């Protein structure tokens, strides 16, 4: 059964055990010697132990008191260490976060944000999980990642979404294709075009399929590929047209390729931070999100310039 011992009694006992003087311990606690003696008596009564042998001139720890002093000092030291570690987390001196991300974001802003956080806060360990949008939402819901940088999806119970930016999707075709350039490309121009599309689980495929259907193009893709890098290679080989986020254009090899914006309304993914509604973001997560927003702002400013 747990003894009814107060922190004040523990503090008093540790002081008396170290100083071997009730008067000096009472002075350190800013109370009278009689009040201090009462504090120790209450502790001994609670524990049903005699902790000190007292004479008119000195006090000495009993065997039980010696054991208790050693154990309590170790326990208090561990409590102090735990409190300091908790304060260090708030100061972002150490910690561990796991970030989920789309591949199209991992190759740019998210990876740079991870690097920026590691540089500014070397005590923080960051793990990254790259996946399709639906899988990322599931990882967040299951607690496998602290949060995900992903595209907004339908209402997902228990998850919250904080919007960061709108990510426009653009068409990519072989270099020299007359459709590439500054003029927006009409969707009808793709009616008979071979389409290279990423897998159905990707958020890019979801948005492009919806846009094509809205313009009467409902046929299947000619090539289903696992990622945008394969798609770009196939377009470079003259096998068709694909779509990638505008944000990722500076991050990928566009040699031999051209691109064009689509006619309004252009396909746009809402990109943001998805987390569980019932979880409080750790200081390390908050700091990472600050760094991420800074990287996003840099890219958006370059796009506007």
ZAVOLUM-920616 format. One line per 3 residues: number of its first residue (from 1); their letters; for each residue x, y, z of N, C-alpha, C. Coordinates in steps of 0.1 Angstrom, whole numbers, plus 5000, padded with zeros to 4 digits. Each point is the difference from the previous one (the first is absolute). Layout:
N
NUM = a = X,Y,Z,X,Y,Z,X,Y,Z ~ ...
END
This chain:
305
1 = xxx = 5008,4988,5000,4992,5012,5000,5009,5012,5000 ~ 4996,5011,4992,5009,5011,4998,4999,5009,5013 ~ 5011,5004,5005,5001,5009,5012,4995,5014,4996
4 = xxx = 4994,5007,5010,4995,5013,4998,5011,5010,5003 ~ 5010,5001,4991,5011,5009,5002,4999,5012,4991 ~ 5003,5012,5005,4999,5012,4992,5014,5004,4995
7 = xxx = 5000,5008,4989,5013,5004,4994,5007,5009,5010 ~ 4993,5008,5008,5006,5008,5010,5008,4992,5011 ~ 4993,4989,5004,5007,4991,5009,5013,4993,4994
10 = xxx = 4999,4997,4987,5011,4994,4993,5012,5010,5000 ~ 4996,5013,4996,5010,5010,4999,5007,5002,5014 ~ 4992,5001,5010,5005,5002,5014,5009,4988,5004
13 = xxx = 4996,4988,4997,5008,4988,5004,5013,5000,4993 ~ 5000,5003,4987,5013,5001,4992,5009,5010,5005 ~ 4995,5012,5004,5008,5011,5005,5006,4995,5014
16 = xxx = 4992,4995,5008,5005,4996,5014,5010,4988,4998 ~ 4998,4991,4991,5009,4989,4998,5013,5004,4994 ~ 5000,5010,4992,5013,5005,4994,5007,5009,5010
19 = xxx = 4993,5009,5008,5006,5009,5009,5002,4995,5014 ~ 4993,4989,5003,5000,4995,5013,4998,5010,5011 ~ 4991,5009,4997,4996,5011,5009,4986,5005,4998
22 = xxx = 4992,4999,5010,4986,5005,4998,5000,5015,4999 ~ 5008,5006,5008,5000,5015,5000,5004,5006,4986 ~ 5011,4994,4994,5004,5005,4987,4990,4996,4989
25 = xxx = 4994,4988,5001,4990,4996,4990,4988,5009,5001 ~ 4996,5004,5013,4988,5009,5002,5003,5013,4994 ~ 5013,5005,5002,5004,5013,4994,4999,5000,4985
28 = xxx = 5005,4989,4994,4999,4998,4985,4986,5000,4995 ~ 4991,4995,5008,4986,5000,4995,4992,5012,5005 ~ 5007,5009,5007,4994,5013,5005,4988,4997,5009
31 = xxx = 5001,4990,5009,4990,4998,5011,5008,4998,5013 ~ 4992,5001,5011,5006,4998,5013,5005,4986,5002 ~ 5009,4999,5010,5005,4986,5003,4989,4991,5006
34 = xxx = 4991,5006,5008,4989,4992,5005,4991,4995,4989 ~ 4997,5009,4990,4992,4996,4989,5007,4989,4992 ~ 5013,5001,4998,5007,4990,4993,5000,4987,5007
37 = xxx = 5002,5000,5013,5000,4988,5008,4986,4993,4999 ~ 4989,5008,5000,4987,4994,4998,4999,4994,4986 ~ 5005,5006,4990,5000,4995,4987,5006,4986,4999
40 = xxx = 5012,4998,5007,5007,4987,5000,4992,4990,5008 ~ 4994,5004,5011,4992,4991,5008,4988,4995,4992 ~ 4994,5009,4992,4988,4995,4992,5005,4990,4989
43 = xxx = 5012,5003,4995,5005,4990,4990,5003,4987,5006 ~ 5006,5000,5012,5003,4987,5007,4987,4993,5004 ~ 4990,5007,5004,4987,4994,5003,4993,4994,4988
46 = xxx = 5001,5007,4989,4994,4995,4987,5007,4987,4996 ~ 5013,5000,5001,5008,4988,4996,5001,4989,5010 ~ 4996,5004,5013,5001,4991,5011,5015,4995,5001
49 = xxx = 5009,5010,4999,5014,4998,5001,5007,5011,5008 ~ 5010,4997,5007,5009,5010,5006,5011,5002,4991 ~ 5001,5013,4996,5010,5003,4989,5013,5007,5006
52 = xxx = 4998,5006,5012,5012,5007,5006,5001,4996,5015 ~ 5012,4998,5004,5003,4999,5014,5004,5014,5005 ~ 4993,5005,5010,5002,5014,5004,5006,5001,5014
55 = xxx = 5010,5009,5002,5005,5003,5013,4999,5015,5001 ~ 5004,5006,5011,5000,5014,5002,5009,5007,4991 ~ 5011,4994,4996,5011,5006,4992,4999,4997,4985
58 = xxx = 4995,4988,4996,5001,4996,4986,4989,4990,4997 ~ 4999,4998,4987,4991,4990,4995,5008,4991,4991 ~ 4995,4988,4998,5006,4990,4992,4989,4991,4993
61 = xxx = 5003,4996,4988,4990,4992,4993,5000,4986,5006 ~ 4989,4994,5001,4999,4986,5003,5003,4992,4988 ~ 5001,4987,5001,5002,4991,4989,4989,5002,4989
64 = xxx = 4987,5000,5005,4989,5002,4991,5001,5014,4994 ~ 5004,5010,5008,5001,5014,4994,5011,5000,4989 ~ 5011,4993,5002,5011,5000,4990,4995,4994,4987
67 = xxx = 4993,4989,5001,4995,4993,4988,4990,5010,4993 ~ 4991,5006,5008,4990,5008,4994,5006,5013,4994 ~ 5010,5005,5006,5007,5012,4994,5006,4997,4987
70 = xxx = 5006,4988,4999,5007,4997,4987,4989,4997,4989 ~ 4989,4993,5004,4990,4998,4990,4992,5012,4996 ~ 4997,5008,5010,4992,5013,4997,5008,5009,4992
73 = xxx = 5013,5001,5003,5009,5009,4992,5001,4996,4985 ~ 5001,4987,4998,5000,4995,4987,4987,5003,4992 ~ 4989,4998,5008,4986,5003,4994,4998,5014,4996
76 = xxx = 5005,5009,5009,4998,5015,4998,5009,5004,4988 ~ 5012,4994,4999,5009,5003,4989,4993,4996,4987 ~ 4994,4988,5000,4993,4996,4988,4988,5009,4996
79 = xxx = 4993,5004,5010,4989,5010,4998,5005,5013,4994 ~ 5011,5005,5006,5007,5012,4995,5004,4998,4985 ~ 5006,4988,4997,5004,4998,4987,4989,4999,4990
82 = xxx = 4989,4993,5004,4988,5000,4992,4994,5013,4997 ~ 5000,5009,5010,4995,5014,4998,5008,5007,4991 ~ 5014,4998,5001,5009,5007,4991,4998,4995,4985
85 = xxx = 4998,4987,4999,4998,4995,4986,4987,5005,4994 ~ 4990,5002,5009,4987,5005,4995,5002,5015,4996 ~ 5008,5007,5008,5003,5014,4996,5008,5001,4987
88 = xxx = 5009,4990,4998,5008,5000,4988,4992,4998,4988 ~ 4989,4991,5002,4991,4998,4988,4994,5013,4996 ~ 4995,5008,5010,4994,5013,4997,5010,5009,4994
91 = xxx = 5012,5000,5004,5011,5008,4993,5004,4995,4987 ~ 4995,4988,4996,5003,4994,4987,5015,4996,5000 ~ 5005,4995,5011,5014,4996,5000,5001,4985,4996
94 = xxx = 4990,4993,5002,5000,4986,4996,4985,4995,4998 ~ 4999,4989,4993,4986,4995,4997,5001,4992,4987 ~ 4989,4994,4997,4999,4991,4988,4986,5002,4994
97 = xxx = 5000,5003,4987,4987,5001,4993,5001,4992,4987 ~ 4988,4995,4996,4999,4992,4988,4990,5007,4991 ~ 5005,5003,4988,4992,5008,4991,4996,4992,4988
100 = xxx = 4987,5000,4996,4996,4994,4988,4999,5010,4989 ~ 5003,4996,4987,5000,5010,4989,4997,4993,4987 ~ 4994,5008,4991,4999,4995,4986,5014,5001,4993
103 = xxx = 5002,4991,4990,5013,5000,4993,5002,5013,4993 ~ 4990,5006,4995,5002,5013,4993,5004,5011,5009 ~ 4998,4999,5013,5004,5010,5010,5013,4996,5006
106 = xxx = 5002,4987,5001,5013,4995,5006,5012,5004,4992 ~ 4999,5001,4987,5012,5004,4992,5003,5015,5001 ~ 4992,5007,5007,5002,5015,5001,4999,5005,5014
109 = xxx = 4988,5006,5002,4998,5008,5012,5002,4992,5013 ~ 4995,4988,5000,5000,4992,5012,5014,4996,5004 ~ 5008,4995,4990,5014,4996,5002,5008,5012,5005
112 = xxx = 4998,5012,4993,5007,5012,5005,4996,5004,5014 ~ 4988,4998,5003,4995,5003,5014,5007,4991,5010 ~ 5001,4987,4997,5007,4991,5008,5015,5004,5002
115 = xxx = 5006,5004,4989,5014,5004,5001,5001,5013,5008 ~ 4991,5009,4998,5000,5013,5008,4998,4998,5015 ~ 4991,4990,5003,4998,4997,5014,5012,4994,5007
118 = xxx = 5006,4990,4992,5012,4993,5006,5012,5010,5002 ~ 5001,5010,4991,5011,5009,5001,4998,5010,5011 ~ 4987,5005,5002,4997,5009,5011,4999,4993,5013
121 = xxx = 4995,4988,5000,4997,4993,5013,5006,4986,4999 ~ 5013,4998,5001,5007,4987,4998,4995,4989,5009 ~ 4994,5004,5012,4996,4990,5009,4987,4993,4996
124 = xxx = 4993,5005,4990,4988,4994,4996,5002,4990,4989 ~ 4995,4988,5002,5000,4989,4990,4987,5000,4992 ~ 5002,5000,4987,4988,5000,4991,5000,4987,4992
127 = xxx = 4989,4993,5000,4998,4989,4991,4989,5004,4990 ~ 5001,4995,4987,4991,5004,4990,4994,4987,4994 ~ 4987,5001,4997,4993,4989,4993,4993,5005,4988
130 = xxx = 5005,4996,4988,4994,5004,4987,4989,4990,4996 ~ 4989,5005,4996,4989,4991,4996,4990,5008,4992 ~ 4990,4992,4995,4988,5006,4993,4991,5007,5010
133 = xxx = 4992,5009,4994,4992,5008,5009,4991,4992,5010 ~ 4992,4991,4994,4991,4992,5009,5008,4992,5011 ~ 5011,4995,4996,5009,4992,5010,5005,5010,5010
136 = xxx = 5003,5012,4996,5005,5010,5010,4990,5003,5011 ~ 4987,5002,4995,4989,5003,5009,4998,4988,5010 ~ 5002,4988,4995,4999,4988,5009,5011,5000,5010
139 = xxx = 5012,5003,4995,5011,5001,5010,4998,5010,5011 ~ 4995,5011,4996,4997,5010,5010,4989,4995,5010 ~ 4989,4994,4995,4990,4995,5008,5005,4989,5010
142 = xxx = 5009,4992,4995,5005,4989,5008,5012,5004,5010 ~ 5004,5013,4999,5010,5005,5008,5014,4996,4996 ~ 5002,4995,4987,5013,4996,4995,5009,5012,4997
145 = xxx = 4993,5011,4997,5008,5013,4998,4994,5011,5008 ~ 5008,5009,5004,4994,5011,5008,4991,5009,4992 ~ 5003,5002,4987,4991,5007,4991,5005,4997,4986
148 = xxx = 4992,5004,4991,5003,4998,4985,4999,5013,4993 ~ 5009,5002,4990,4999,5011,4991,4994,4994,4987 ~ 4987,5003,4998,4993,4992,4989,4989,5009,4994
151 = xxx = 4992,4994,4991,4989,5007,4994,4987,4998,5008 ~ 4992,5010,5000,4987,4999,5007,4991,4990,4994 ~ 4994,4992,5007,4991,4989,4995,4986,5002,5006
154 = xxx = 4991,4991,4998,4987,5001,5006,5001,5000,5015 ~ 4989,5003,5006,4999,5000,5015,5005,4987,5005 ~ 5010,5001,5009,5006,4988,5007,4998,5002,5014
157 = xxx = 4993,4991,5007,4996,5001,5014,5013,5000,5008 ~ 5000,5009,5009,5011,5001,5010,5013,5007,4995 ~ 5000,5005,4988,5011,5007,4994,4997,5014,4997
160 = xxx = 5010,5009,5002,4999,5014,4997,5009,5003,4988 ~ 4997,5011,4993,5008,5004,4988,5003,5015,5001 ~ 5013,5003,5000,5004,5014,5000,5005,5004,4986
163 = xxx = 4993,5008,4992,5004,5004,4987,5013,5007,4999 ~ 5010,4996,4991,5012,5007,4998,5001,5008,4987 ~ 4996,4994,4989,5000,5006,4987,4992,4992,4990
166 = xxx = 4997,5006,4989,4993,4993,4989,5011,4996,4990 ~ 5000,4988,4996,5010,4994,4991,4994,4997,4987 ~ 5003,5008,4990,4994,4999,4987,5007,4988,4992
169 = xxx = 4992,4993,4993,5006,4989,4992,5001,5004,4985 ~ 5011,4997,4994,5003,5005,4986,5003,4988,4991 ~ 4997,5002,4987,5003,4989,4991,5014,5001,4995
172 = xxx = 5006,4988,4998,5014,4999,4996,5000,4992,4987 ~ 5007,5005,4990,5001,4993,4987,5015,5001,4995 ~ 5003,4993,4989,5014,5000,4995,5003,5015,4996
175 = xxx = 5013,5003,5001,5005,5013,4996,4998,5002,4985 ~ 4995,5012,4997,4997,5003,4986,4986,4998,4996 ~ 4992,4993,5009,4986,4999,4998,4993,5014,4999
178 = xxx = 4993,5003,4989,4994,5013,4998,4991,5004,5011 ~ 4995,4991,5008,4990,5003,5011,5007,5005,5012 ~ 5013,4998,5001,5007,5005,5012,5002,5015,4999
181 = xxx = 5001,5007,5011,5003,5014,5000,4991,5008,5009 ~ 4998,5013,4998,4993,5009,5009,4985,4999,4999 ~ 4995,4996,4988,4985,5000,4998,4994,4988,5007
184 = xxx = 4989,5002,5008,4994,4988,5006,4995,4990,4990 ~ 5001,4987,5004,4997,4989,4991,4985,4996,5002 ~ 4993,5000,4989,4986,4995,5001,4999,4985,5003
187 = xxx = 4991,4996,5008,4998,4986,5003,4997,4992,4988 ~ 4993,5006,4990,4996,4993,4988,5012,4996,4992 ~ 5012,5007,5002,5012,4996,4993,5005,4987,5004
190 = xxx = 4995,4995,5011,5005,4987,5005,4991,4988,4997 ~ 4989,5003,4992,4990,4990,4998,5006,4987,4994 ~ 5009,5002,4990,5006,4988,4993,5015,4998,5004
193 = xxx = 5004,5007,5011,5014,4999,5004,5002,4987,5009 ~ 5012,4994,4998,5003,4989,5009,5003,5006,5014 ~ 4995,4994,5010,5001,5006,5014,5009,4991,5008
196 = xxx = 5010,5005,5007,5008,4993,5009,4996,5005,5014 ~ 4995,4991,5008,4994,5004,5013,5006,4992,5011 ~ 5002,5007,5012,5004,4993,5012,4989,4991,5005
199 = xxx = 5003,4991,5009,4990,4990,5005,4988,5007,5006 ~ 4989,4992,5000,4987,5006,5004,5000,5005,5015 ~ 5009,4995,5008,5000,5004,5014,5006,5014,5002
202 = xxx = 5006,5006,4989,5007,5013,5002,4990,5011,4999 ~ 5003,5011,5007,4991,5011,5000,5000,5007,4987 ~ 5011,5000,4993,5001,5006,4986,4991,4993,4991
205 = xxx = 5000,4987,5000,4991,4992,4991,4986,5003,5003 ~ 4996,5001,5013,4987,5002,5004,4995,5014,4995 ~ 5008,5010,5001,4995,5013,4995,5000,5001,4985
208 = xxx = 5010,4994,4993,5000,5001,4985,4989,4991,4994 ~ 4997,4989,5006,4989,4991,4995,4987,5008,5001 ~ 4998,5007,5011,4988,5008,5002,4999,5011,4990
211 = xxx = 5011,5007,4997,5000,5011,4991,4997,4995,4985 ~ 5007,4988,4997,4997,4995,4987,4986,4996,4998 ~ 4994,4993,5010,4986,4996,4999,4991,5012,4999
214 = xxx = 5003,5011,5007,4992,5012,4999,5000,5006,4986 ~ 5010,4997,4992,5001,5004,4986,4997,4989,4990 ~ 4993,4990,5005,4996,4989,4991,5010,4990,4996
217 = xxx = 5012,5000,5007,5010,4990,4996,5000,4990,5011 ~ 4994,4988,4998,4998,4990,5010,5008,4987,4998 ~ 5008,5000,4989,5007,4987,4997,5011,4998,5010
220 = xxx = 5005,4987,5001,5011,4996,5008,5013,5006,4996 ~ 5009,5002,5009,5014,5004,4996,5006,4989,4992 ~ 5009,5005,4991,5007,4990,4991,5012,4994,5008
223 = xxx = 5005,5007,5010,5011,4994,5008,4998,5004,5014 ~ 4999,4990,5009,5000,5002,5014,5014,4997,5006 ~ 5005,5010,5007,5013,4999,5005,5000,5003,5016
226 = xxx = 5011,4995,5006,5000,5001,5015,5003,5014,5005 ~ 5008,5008,4992,5004,5013,5005,5002,5010,4989 ~ 5002,5013,5003,5001,5010,4990,5013,4999,4992
229 = xxx = 5010,4995,5006,5013,4999,4994,5000,4990,4988 ~ 4993,4989,5002,4997,4991,4988,4992,5007,4990 ~ 4989,5007,5004,4992,5007,4991,5007,5010,4991
232 = xxx = 5009,5008,5007,5008,5010,4992,5009,4993,4990 ~ 5006,4988,5004,5009,4993,4991,4992,4995,4987 ~ 4988,4996,5003,4992,4995,4989,4995,5011,4990
235 = xxx = 4997,5012,5006,4997,5012,4992,5012,5004,4992 ~ 5012,5000,5006,5012,5003,4993,5003,4991,4988 ~ 4995,4988,5002,5002,4990,4989,4989,5002,4989
238 = xxx = 4991,5009,5002,4990,5003,4990,4987,4991,5001 ~ 4998,4995,5012,4989,4990,5001,4987,5007,5004 ~ 5000,5013,5003,4987,5006,5003,5002,5013,5009
241 = xxx = 4989,5003,5007,5000,5012,5009,4997,4996,5014 ~ 5006,5006,5010,4998,4997,5014,4997,5013,5007 ~ 4997,4999,5013,4997,5012,5008,5008,4999,5013
244 = xxx = 5006,5012,5004,5008,5000,5012,4996,5013,5007 ~ 5003,5001,5013,4997,5013,5007,5010,5011,4995 ~ 4995,5012,4999,5008,5012,4996,5011,5002,5010
247 = xxx = 4997,4997,5013,5010,5002,5010,5013,4992,4998 ~ 4998,4988,4994,5011,4991,4999,5009,5002,4987 ~ 4996,5008,4991,5007,5002,4988,5015,5004,5002
250 = xxx = 5003,5009,5010,5015,5003,5001,5007,4988,5007 ~ 4994,4990,5005,5006,4989,5007,5003,4988,4992 ~ 4995,4999,4988,5001,4988,4992,5008,5003,4987
253 = xxx = 5005,4990,4993,5007,5001,4988,4990,5003,4988 ~ 5000,5012,4995,4991,5004,4990,5007,5000,4986 ~ 5012,4994,4999,5007,5000,4988,4992,4992,4989
256 = xxx = 4998,5006,4989,4992,4994,4989,4985,5001,5002 ~ 4996,5008,5009,4986,5001,5003,4995,5015,5000 ~ 4987,5002,4996,4994,5013,5001,4987,4998,5009
259 = xxx = 4994,5011,5004,4988,4999,5008,4991,5012,4997 ~ 4988,4998,5004,4989,5011,4998,4990,4999,5011 ~ 4995,5012,5004,4989,5000,5009,4987,4996,4993
262 = xxx = 4991,4995,5007,4987,4996,4994,4990,5012,5001 ~ 4991,4999,4991,4990,5011,4999,4992,5000,5013 ~ 4995,5012,5004,4992,5001,5012,4987,4993,4999
265 = xxx = 4995,4995,5011,5007,4999,5013,5011,4989,5000 ~ 5012,5005,5004,5011,4991,5000,4999,4990,5011 ~ 5005,4987,4998,4999,4991,5011,5010,5004,5011
268 = xxx = 4995,5000,5012,5007,5005,5012,4999,4990,5012 ~ 5011,4996,5006,4999,4993,5013,5002,5010,5011 ~ 4992,4998,5010,5001,5008,5013,5010,4992,5009
271 = xxx = 5012,5006,5002,5010,4993,5008,5001,5006,5014 ~ 5001,4991,5009,5000,5005,5014,5006,4990,5009 ~ 4998,5003,5013,5005,4991,5011,4988,4993,5006
274 = xxx = 5001,4986,4999,4989,4992,5006,5005,4994,5013 ~ 4992,5001,5011,5004,4994,5012,4987,4995,5007 ~ 5002,4992,5010,4989,4995,5008,4995,5012,5009
277 = xxx = 4986,5001,5000,4994,5011,5008,5002,4998,5015 ~ 5003,4988,5005,5001,4998,5014,5014,5000,5005 ~ 5009,5004,4992,5014,5001,5004,5006,5014,5000
280 = xxx = 5007,5004,5010,5006,5013,5001,5014,4999,4993 ~ 5003,5009,4991,5012,5000,4993,5012,5003,5010 ~ 5010,4992,4999,5012,5002,5009,5008,5012,4995
283 = xxx = 5008,5006,5009,5008,5012,4996,5008,4997,4988 ~ 5006,4988,4999,5008,4997,4988,4991,5000,4987 ~ 4988,4995,5001,4991,5000,4988,4996,5014,4997
286 = xxx = 4998,5008,5010,4996,5015,4997,5012,5006,4993 ~ 5012,4998,5005,5012,5006,4994,5002,4995,4985 ~ 4998,4987,4998,5001,4995,4986,4990,5007,4991
289 = xxx = 4988,5002,5005,4989,5006,4992,5004,5014,4996 ~ 5006,5007,5010,5005,5014,4997,5010,5000,4989 ~ 5010,4991,5001,5010,4999,4989,4994,4996,4987
292 = xxx = 4990,4991,5000,4994,4996,4988,4993,5012,4993 ~ 4993,5008,5008,4993,5011,4995,5009,5010,4993 ~ 5012,5001,5006,5010,5009,4994,5005,4995,4987
295 = xxx = 5002,4987,4999,5004,4994,4987,4989,5002,4989 ~ 4987,4998,5004,4989,5002,4991,5000,5014,4995 ~ 5001,5009,5009,5000,5015,4997,5011,5003,4989
298 = xxx = 5012,4994,5002,5010,5003,4990,4996,4995,4986 ~ 4995,4988,4999,4996,4995,4987,4989,5008,4994 ~ 4990,5004,5008,4988,5008,4995,5005,5014,4995
301 = xxx = 5010,5005,5007,5005,5013,4996,5008,4999,4986 ~ 5007,4989,4999,5007,4998,4987,4990,4998,4988 ~ 4989,4993,5003,4989,4998,4990,4994,5014,4996
304 = xx = 4999,5009,5009,4994,5013,4997,5009,5009,4993 ~ 5013,4998,5002,5010,5009,4994,5003,4998,4986
END
